[in-house]
Amino acid sequence: MSEWLAKPEVTEEDIKRSQPNIVEFFPMLTRYYVDDGKMRLVYIMSHEEREKFVPAVTKTYGSFSPANMRKAFAEAVAAWIKSKS
């Protein structure tokens, strides 16, 4: 979608302007197109790190789930950016 619109970042408003029915009837498809161009991080965690990470996420967020893991990573990235800025 971003290539089709000749934009590096697609917003829901862009999709609504060009294909209003997609936004109305296919919200998950809209989310896919918006998220498709976003950066992804892949981190291979050692077993030792995992043994510390899971309890820390559980203690902070109440349970260990993919959503809570993403929150922990987002928090870590934000803290790192703040410390380097």
Secondary structure as GFF3:
##gff-version 3
##sequence-region A 1 85
A	DSSP	alpha_helix	12	18	.	.	.	ID=ss1
A	DSSP	alpha_helix	20	25	.	.	.	ID=ss2
A	DSSP	alpha_helix	27	36	.	.	.	ID=ss3
A	DSSP	alpha_helix	47	61	.	.	.	ID=ss4
A	DSSP	alpha_helix	66	84	.	.	.	ID=ss5
###
